[in-house]
């Protein structure tokens, strides 16, 4: 059995309360990784083209209110 299969089996066996705690922990972990990846991408300039395009659209009135 692979590590992932072991994890899947363990998660499937959690009580509802344990599953809720696990879900909250996993959501927080995903958010931390998302934040880390976004910071890494921003520092490497990966998002620069998207930001410039958005600013250009705004400056040229090609946006609409949310």
Secondary structure, DSSP 8 states (H G I E B T S, - for coil): --HHHHHHHHHHT--HHHHHHHHHHHHHHHHHHHHHHHHHHHHHTTTHHHHHHHHHHHHTT-----
